[in-house]
Amino acid sequence: MSDDGTPPRRLHYRFRADWWGAAAPAAVYRVLELPEEYPLWWPQVREVRRLGPDHGHCRFRSVLPVDLSVTVRAVRRDPVAGVLEVALGGDLDGRMRWTLAAGGAGAAAGTRVGYRQDSVLRHPLLRRLPRGTRPVLLANHALMMRTARRGPRAWMGVRPEPGTGPGQERV
């Protein structure tokens, strides 16, 4: 922790990914607003338990053999604006947000799906890893997001937007 209370850069992660979906925004929203169904299309999301109307628990793991256990609390659910945002606690502390926007004229034009995550790593083991392992953690996340893009594409006709692959995720 620095003198001003901010976590070291090596523990702070910002991710960004964008997809283009053939489905209408309302249909994509209905998929994303049901996190307990994420394991059906996002294999790295191993478990989702709803603990109340606005909060729950998730467990996920990508390639590295380490589970992250995260509590989630709804911050914003706005189907009209196309925004779903949650606060994260536990092994990750921060926010995760989906944004949806119509892709053009009419519902048949599809949806632009945006994913943003700004979080601090709190997992006890991963926090102790040497500074040089950050690229490994970034690659682990990129692989998880690649599957996130493929899952809805296969499940409901969502495809990645050209030029927004894992290399385009900002850290």
Backbone as CSV, one residue per row, in Angstrom:
resi,resn,N_x,N_y,N_z,CA_x,CA_y,CA_z,C_x,C_y,C_z
1,MET,0.853,-1.168,0.000,0.000,0.000,0.000,0.902,1.235,0.000
2,SER,0.584,2.183,-0.851,1.397,3.395,-0.906,1.000,4.342,0.220
3,ASP,1.751,5.428,0.334,1.473,6.404,1.392,0.078,7.005,1.281
4,ASP,-0.453,7.114,0.050,-1.782,7.710,-0.117,-2.911,6.684,-0.025
5,GLY,-2.579,5.430,0.307,-3.601,4.406,0.503,-3.955,3.621,-0.748
6,THR,-3.358,3.949,-1.892,-3.659,3.199,-3.103,-2.820,1.926,-3.150
7,PRO,-3.376,0.862,-3.734,-2.628,-0.391,-3.809,-1.480,-0.269,-4.811
8,PRO,-0.469,-1.103,-4.684,0.611,-1.098,-5.668,0.064,-1.404,-7.065
9,ARG,0.685,-0.833,-8.081,0.237,-1.021,-9.458,0.128,-2.504,-9.811
10,ARG,1.027,-3.315,-9.307,1.025,-4.728,-9.674,-0.225,-5.461,-9.187
11,LEU,-0.971,-4.859,-8.262,-2.191,-5.486,-7.746,-3.464,-4.861,-8.310
12,HIS,-3.342,-3.787,-9.066,-4.489,-3.073,-9.620,-4.643,-3.450,-11.090
13,TYR,-5.835,-3.883,-11.450,-6.094,-4.338,-12.818,-7.298,-3.608,-13.392
14,ARG,-7.147,-3.170,-14.636,-8.257,-2.587,-15.402,-8.352,-3.367,-16.705
15,PHE,-9.529,-3.902,-16.956,-9.741,-4.680,-18.170,-10.853,-4.056,-18.993
16,ARG,-10.705,-4.199,-20.300,-11.708,-3.679,-21.229,-11.824,-4.666,-22.379
17,ALA,-13.047,-4.999,-22.746,-13.290,-5.841,-23.913,-14.603,-5.393,-24.542
18,ASP,-14.684,-5.466,-25.855,-15.887,-5.088,-26.589,-16.229,-6.176,-27.590
19,TRP,-17.530,-6.455,-27.702,-18.020,-7.437,-28.654,-19.152,-6.824,-29.453
20,TRP,-19.418,-7.446,-30.562,-20.574,-7.082,-31.369,-21.522,-8.260,-31.335
21,GLY,-22.788,-8.025,-31.016,-23.760,-9.103,-30.954,-24.824,-8.963,-32.012
22,ALA,-25.200,-10.069,-32.625,-26.255,-10.049,-33.628,-27.634,-9.913,-32.980
23,ALA,-27.739,-10.279,-31.712,-29.021,-10.206,-31.003,-29.325,-8.765,-30.592
24,ALA,-30.592,-8.484,-30.372,-31.026,-7.153,-29.930,-30.544,-6.882,-28.504
25,PRO,-30.343,-5.606,-28.146,-29.876,-5.279,-26.792,-30.722,-5.895,-25.678
26,ALA,-32.033,-5.908,-25.838,-32.893,-6.464,-24.785,-32.612,-7.953,-24.575
27,ALA,-32.352,-8.686,-25.659,-32.061,-10.118,-25.543,-30.712,-10.347,-24.858
28,VAL,-29.717,-9.549,-25.213,-28.402,-9.678,-24.583,-28.501,-9.322,-23.104
29,TYR,-29.249,-8.278,-22.791,-29.429,-7.866,-21.397,-30.028,-9.010,-20.578
30,ARG,-31.034,-9.687,-21.152,-31.681,-10.794,-20.427,-30.693,-11.913,-20.113
31,VAL,-29.723,-12.134,-20.985,-28.701,-13.153,-20.722,-27.765,-12.685,-19.612
32,LEU,-27.301,-11.453,-19.714,-26.306,-10.949,-18.764,-26.875,-10.661,-17.383
33,GLU,-28.177,-10.427,-17.284,-28.753,-10.127,-15.971,-28.989,-11.385,-15.134
34,LEU,-28.675,-12.548,-15.679,-28.853,-13.813,-14.957,-27.491,-14.456,-14.692
35,PRO,-26.734,-13.932,-13.742,-25.390,-14.475,-13.514,-25.381,-15.945,-13.119
36,GLU,-26.452,-16.429,-12.516,-26.461,-17.844,-12.137,-26.429,-18.750,-13.371
37,GLU,-26.687,-18.201,-14.565,-26.590,-18.978,-15.799,-25.242,-18.807,-16.502
38,TYR,-24.374,-17.950,-16.005,-23.064,-17.753,-16.636,-22.295,-19.066,-16.814
39,PRO,-22.308,-19.980,-15.824,-21.557,-21.225,-16.026,-22.029,-22.039,-17.236
40,LEU,-23.236,-21.786,-17.725,-23.726,-22.507,-18.902,-22.991,-22.092,-20.172
41,TRP,-22.532,-20.849,-20.230,-21.862,-20.373,-21.445,-20.452,-19.833,-21.199
42,TRP,-20.048,-19.723,-19.950,-18.720,-19.202,-19.615,-18.059,-20.213,-18.683
43,PRO,-17.319,-21.188,-19.226,-16.812,-22.310,-18.429,-15.935,-21.919,-17.245
44,GLN,-15.238,-20.795,-17.322,-14.374,-20.403,-16.210,-15.166,-19.891,-15.008
45,VAL,-16.412,-19.555,-15.212,-17.282,-19.203,-14.082,-17.789,-20.534,-13.534
46,ARG,-17.168,-20.986,-12.473,-17.410,-22.335,-11.953,-18.661,-22.425,-11.097
47,GLU,-18.996,-21.334,-10.413,-20.136,-21.382,-9.494,-20.681,-19.974,-9.292
48,VAL,-21.998,-19.876,-9.277,-22.668,-18.624,-8.928,-23.808,-18.984,-7.984
49,ARG,-23.818,-18.351,-6.824,-24.902,-18.558,-5.857,-25.536,-17.217,-5.542
50,ARG,-26.821,-17.145,-5.733,-27.555,-15.934,-5.367,-27.805,-15.986,-3.865
51,LEU,-27.414,-14.930,-3.160,-27.582,-14.868,-1.707,-28.708,-13.929,-1.305
52,GLY,-29.252,-13.233,-2.259,-30.333,-12.285,-2.042,-30.673,-11.640,-3.365
53,PRO,-31.644,-10.740,-3.381,-32.057,-10.145,-4.655,-30.967,-9.312,-5.327
54,ASP,-30.045,-8.763,-4.547,-29.030,-7.877,-5.114,-27.598,-8.308,-4.839
55,HIS,-27.409,-9.508,-4.321,-26.035,-9.926,-4.047,-25.893,-11.440,-4.166
56,GLY,-24.630,-11.848,-4.319,-24.356,-13.262,-4.476,-22.874,-13.552,-4.328
57,HIS,-22.521,-14.764,-4.686,-21.138,-15.236,-4.589,-20.779,-15.933,-5.896
58,CYS,-19.564,-15.670,-6.391,-19.064,-16.318,-7.605,-17.714,-16.950,-7.320
59,ARG,-17.472,-18.040,-7.995,-16.161,-18.677,-7.950,-15.754,-18.930,-9.385
60,PHE,-14.557,-18.480,-9.733,-14.095,-18.701,-11.092,-12.607,-19.011,-11.126
61,ARG,-12.229,-19.624,-12.241,-10.832,-20.024,-12.442,-10.606,-20.131,-13.941
62,SER,-9.503,-19.590,-14.387,-9.135,-19.697,-15.796,-8.119,-20.821,-15.936
63,VAL,-6.969,-20.563,-16.530,-5.976,-21.608,-16.758,-5.171,-21.909,-15.498
64,LEU,-4.789,-20.874,-14.769,-4.017,-21.093,-13.546,-4.853,-21.881,-12.541
65,PRO,-4.252,-22.800,-11.814,-5.018,-23.644,-10.889,-5.334,-22.940,-9.563
66,VAL,-5.930,-21.763,-9.669,-6.289,-20.976,-8.486,-7.714,-20.473,-8.671
67,ASP,-8.579,-20.783,-7.723,-9.945,-20.259,-7.746,-9.965,-18.875,-7.123
68,LEU,-10.742,-17.990,-7.718,-11.022,-16.695,-7.107,-12.442,-16.741,-6.577
69,SER,-12.609,-16.333,-5.346,-13.904,-16.313,-4.681,-14.298,-14.853,-4.492
70,VAL,-15.427,-14.480,-5.073,-15.807,-13.069,-5.112,-17.265,-12.907,-4.702
71,THR,-17.515,-11.935,-3.857,-18.891,-11.541,-3.580,-19.256,-10.443,-4.572
72,VAL,-20.503,-10.441,-4.990,-20.975,-9.420,-5.921,-22.227,-8.775,-5.347
73,ARG,-22.332,-7.487,-5.576,-23.506,-6.732,-5.134,-23.920,-5.815,-6.268
74,ALA,-25.177,-5.898,-6.662,-25.671,-5.063,-7.756,-25.558,-3.593,-7.377
75,VAL,-24.985,-2.815,-8.271,-24.862,-1.373,-8.091,-25.848,-0.665,-9.012
76,ARG,-25.960,-1.189,-10.227,-26.871,-0.578,-11.195,-27.412,-1.652,-12.125
77,ARG,-28.718,-1.661,-12.261,-29.422,-2.514,-13.225,-30.357,-1.608,-14.002
78,ASP,-30.022,-1.327,-15.234,-30.805,-0.384,-16.027,-30.992,-0.932,-17.439
79,PRO,-32.083,-1.675,-17.663,-32.289,-2.257,-18.990,-32.489,-1.205,-20.081
80,VAL,-33.048,-0.062,-19.748,-33.255,0.991,-20.749,-31.914,1.553,-21.210
81,ALA,-31.023,1.830,-20.260,-29.690,2.343,-20.602,-28.746,1.222,-21.030
82,GLY,-29.124,-0.033,-20.777,-28.270,-1.162,-21.129,-27.051,-1.287,-20.239
83,VAL,-27.235,-1.094,-18.932,-26.104,-1.130,-18.001,-26.380,-2.127,-16.879
84,LEU,-25.402,-2.983,-16.640,-25.384,-3.868,-15.480,-24.039,-3.662,-14.807
85,GLU,-24.051,-3.271,-13.540,-22.805,-3.015,-12.829,-22.878,-3.636,-11.448
86,VAL,-21.766,-4.265,-11.043,-21.688,-4.872,-9.721,-20.426,-4.419,-9.009
87,ALA,-20.514,-4.371,-7.685,-19.342,-4.162,-6.837,-18.795,-5.540,-6.494
88,LEU,-17.479,-5.652,-6.483,-16.803,-6.914,-6.196,-16.125,-6.844,-4.837
89,GLY,-16.145,-7.939,-4.105,-15.437,-8.044,-2.837,-14.839,-9.432,-2.711
90,GLY,-13.978,-9.621,-1.755,-13.331,-10.917,-1.580,-11.969,-10.926,-2.247
91,ASP,-11.716,-11.916,-3.104,-10.412,-12.024,-3.765,-10.161,-10.909,-4.770
92,LEU,-11.206,-10.253,-5.215,-11.108,-9.055,-6.048,-11.960,-7.978,-5.404
93,ASP,-11.456,-6.768,-5.382,-12.183,-5.650,-4.796,-12.284,-4.562,-5.858
94,GLY,-13.503,-4.226,-6.253,-13.651,-3.200,-7.281,-15.017,-3.243,-7.918
95,ARG,-15.041,-3.011,-9.235,-16.297,-2.966,-9.986,-16.151,-3.712,-11.305
96,MET,-17.280,-4.248,-11.761,-17.377,-4.875,-13.063,-18.654,-4.355,-13.705
97,ARG,-18.576,-4.036,-15.011,-19.719,-3.395,-15.664,-19.891,-3.921,-17.084
98,TRP,-21.126,-4.252,-17.426,-21.523,-4.549,-18.798,-22.287,-3.336,-19.312
99,THR,-22.024,-2.919,-20.536,-22.821,-1.876,-21.190,-23.250,-2.392,-22.553
100,LEU,-24.481,-2.100,-22.899,-25.051,-2.558,-24.161,-25.581,-1.357,-24.922
101,ALA,-25.349,-1.343,-26.220,-25.859,-0.259,-27.058,-26.298,-0.847,-28.390
102,ALA,-27.404,-0.328,-28.907,-27.872,-0.760,-30.219,-26.794,-0.452,-31.248
103,GLY,-26.624,-1.373,-32.179,-25.555,-1.246,-33.161,-25.899,-0.444,-34.390
104,GLY,-27.086,0.058,-34.491,-27.459,0.818,-35.677,-28.961,0.998,-35.715
105,ALA,-29.494,1.178,-36.902,-30.931,1.415,-37.052,-31.709,0.121,-36.828
106,GLY,-32.628,0.149,-35.880,-33.510,-0.983,-35.635,-32.893,-2.072,-34.779
107,ALA,-33.761,-2.894,-34.203,-33.309,-3.966,-33.317,-32.501,-5.021,-34.066
108,ALA,-32.749,-5.187,-35.371,-32.031,-6.196,-36.142,-30.561,-5.837,-36.335
109,ALA,-30.182,-4.597,-36.022,-28.799,-4.157,-36.221,-27.849,-4.765,-35.200
110,GLY,-28.362,-5.332,-34.136,-27.511,-5.980,-33.152,-27.122,-5.081,-32.000
111,THR,-26.117,-5.534,-31.250,-25.733,-4.893,-29.997,-24.222,-4.824,-29.871
112,ARG,-23.755,-3.693,-29.409,-22.353,-3.576,-29.012,-22.321,-3.875,-27.511
113,VAL,-21.518,-4.862,-27.121,-21.402,-5.292,-25.732,-20.046,-4.832,-25.211
114,GLY,-20.056,-4.061,-24.136,-18.816,-3.609,-23.524,-18.648,-4.223,-22.143
115,TYR,-17.441,-4.657,-21.852,-17.093,-5.214,-20.548,-15.979,-4.357,-19.967
116,ARG,-16.162,-3.912,-18.729,-15.134,-3.140,-18.036,-14.985,-3.698,-16.629
117,GLN,-13.754,-3.815,-16.203,-13.481,-4.256,-14.834,-12.331,-3.421,-14.295
118,ASP,-12.512,-2.902,-13.110,-11.472,-2.150,-12.408,-11.418,-2.748,-11.011
119,SER,-10.322,-3.456,-10.712,-10.290,-4.167,-9.437,-8.872,-4.274,-8.891
120,VAL,-8.825,-4.542,-7.604,-7.571,-4.776,-6.896,-7.559,-6.241,-6.478
121,LEU,-6.458,-6.900,-6.749,-6.299,-8.301,-6.390,-6.091,-8.419,-4.885
122,ARG,-6.953,-9.205,-4.224,-6.867,-9.403,-2.777,-6.573,-10.857,-2.399
123,HIS,-6.530,-11.751,-3.380,-6.291,-13.168,-3.104,-4.947,-13.314,-2.386
124,PRO,-4.922,-13.933,-1.200,-3.690,-13.973,-0.395,-2.482,-14.580,-1.115
125,LEU,-2.660,-15.685,-1.802,-1.538,-16.320,-2.493,-1.072,-15.474,-3.681
126,LEU,-2.008,-15.023,-4.496,-1.638,-14.267,-5.696,-1.004,-12.923,-5.359
127,ARG,-1.372,-12.337,-4.234,-0.757,-11.062,-3.823,0.723,-11.234,-3.489
128,ARG,1.106,-12.436,-3.080,2.498,-12.682,-2.690,3.396,-13.056,-3.864
129,LEU,2.821,-13.242,-5.043,3.643,-13.603,-6.195,4.585,-12.461,-6.552
130,PRO,5.741,-12.788,-7.095,6.696,-11.729,-7.466,6.127,-10.805,-8.541
131,ARG,6.649,-9.605,-8.570,6.212,-8.573,-9.511,6.221,-9.075,-10.957
132,GLY,7.182,-9.874,-11.332,7.319,-10.343,-12.708,6.229,-11.287,-13.179
133,THR,5.348,-11.721,-12.286,4.286,-12.650,-12.692,3.037,-11.931,-13.199
134,ARG,3.018,-10.611,-13.159,1.852,-9.859,-13.647,1.474,-10.252,-15.080
135,PRO,2.429,-10.387,-16.017,2.044,-10.799,-17.373,1.344,-12.157,-17.417
136,VAL,1.708,-13.052,-16.517,1.050,-14.360,-16.462,-0.406,-14.183,-16.031
137,LEU,-0.643,-13.343,-15.038,-2.017,-13.095,-14.581,-2.831,-12.400,-15.673
138,LEU,-2.216,-11.495,-16.415,-2.911,-10.823,-17.518,-3.277,-11.817,-18.617
139,ALA,-2.363,-12.714,-18.946,-2.650,-13.730,-19.957,-3.759,-14.665,-19.480
140,ASN,-3.757,-15.011,-18.207,-4.796,-15.852,-17.628,-6.166,-15.192,-17.797
141,HIS,-6.231,-13.901,-17.527,-7.491,-13.171,-17.686,-7.886,-13.081,-19.161
142,ALA,-6.926,-12.837,-20.036,-7.221,-12.741,-21.472,-7.837,-14.038,-21.992
143,LEU,-7.338,-15.166,-21.534,-7.912,-16.446,-21.952,-9.338,-16.603,-21.438
144,MET,-9.583,-16.166,-20.222,-10.939,-16.227,-19.678,-11.884,-15.354,-20.498
145,MET,-11.423,-14.173,-20.888,-12.273,-13.266,-21.661,-12.488,-13.781,-23.085
146,ARG,-11.512,-14.455,-23.643,-11.694,-15.038,-24.976,-12.851,-16.033,-24.936
147,THR,-12.903,-16.838,-23.891,-14.004,-17.786,-23.753,-15.319,-17.055,-23.522
148,ALA,-15.276,-15.950,-22.779,-16.499,-15.163,-22.558,-17.043,-14.656,-23.885
149,ARG,-16.168,-14.279,-24.794,-16.621,-13.811,-26.101,-17.203,-14.955,-26.921
150,ARG,-16.579,-16.110,-26.849,-17.047,-17.242,-27.649,-18.352,-17.831,-27.126
151,GLY,-18.527,-17.853,-25.804,-19.710,-18.478,-25.224,-21.014,-17.894,-25.721
152,PRO,-21.229,-16.588,-25.558,-22.477,-16.011,-26.058,-22.603,-16.107,-27.573
153,ARG,-21.473,-16.046,-28.281,-21.530,-16.149,-29.742,-22.158,-17.480,-30.124
154,ALA,-21.706,-18.541,-29.495,-22.255,-19.860,-29.793,-23.672,-20.008,-29.246
155,TRP,-23.930,-19.359,-28.127,-25.203,-19.538,-27.438,-26.316,-18.676,-28.019
156,MET,-25.983,-17.430,-28.409,-27.061,-16.548,-28.887,-26.655,-15.626,-30.025
157,GLY,-25.612,-15.963,-30.750,-25.271,-15.195,-31.934,-24.434,-13.960,-31.690
158,VAL,-23.627,-13.929,-30.637,-22.749,-12.791,-30.367,-21.382,-13.109,-30.954
159,ARG,-20.768,-12.129,-31.616,-19.416,-12.320,-32.140,-18.536,-11.162,-31.699
160,PRO,-17.219,-11.381,-31.585,-16.338,-10.277,-31.201,-16.317,-9.193,-32.268
161,GLU,-16.169,-7.974,-31.844,-15.998,-6.875,-32.784,-14.591,-6.968,-33.359
162,PRO,-14.420,-6.800,-34.678,-13.076,-6.877,-35.255,-12.117,-5.919,-34.548
163,GLY,-10.923,-6.424,-34.269,-9.906,-5.576,-33.649,-10.042,-5.394,-32.155
164,THR,-10.905,-6.172,-31.492,-11.048,-6.009,-30.044,-10.794,-7.324,-29.322
165,GLY,-9.781,-8.041,-29.747,-9.429,-9.293,-29.098,-8.709,-9.047,-27.792
166,PRO,-8.198,-10.113,-27.186,-7.532,-9.979,-25.891,-6.401,-8.964,-25.896
167,GLY,-5.728,-8.793,-27.027,-4.668,-7.796,-27.093,-5.178,-6.378,-26.941
168,GLN,-6.467,-6.177,-27.114,-7.065,-4.849,-27.006,-7.546,-4.543,-25.596
169,GLU,-7.499,-5.536,-24.723,-7.903,-5.285,-23.346,-6.872,-4.376,-22.711
170,ARG,-7.327,-3.364,-22.038,-6.418,-2.395,-21.433,-6.151,-2.746,-19.990
171,VAL,-4.912,-2.564,-19.625,-4.500,-2.877,-18.259,-3.935,-1.633,-17.630
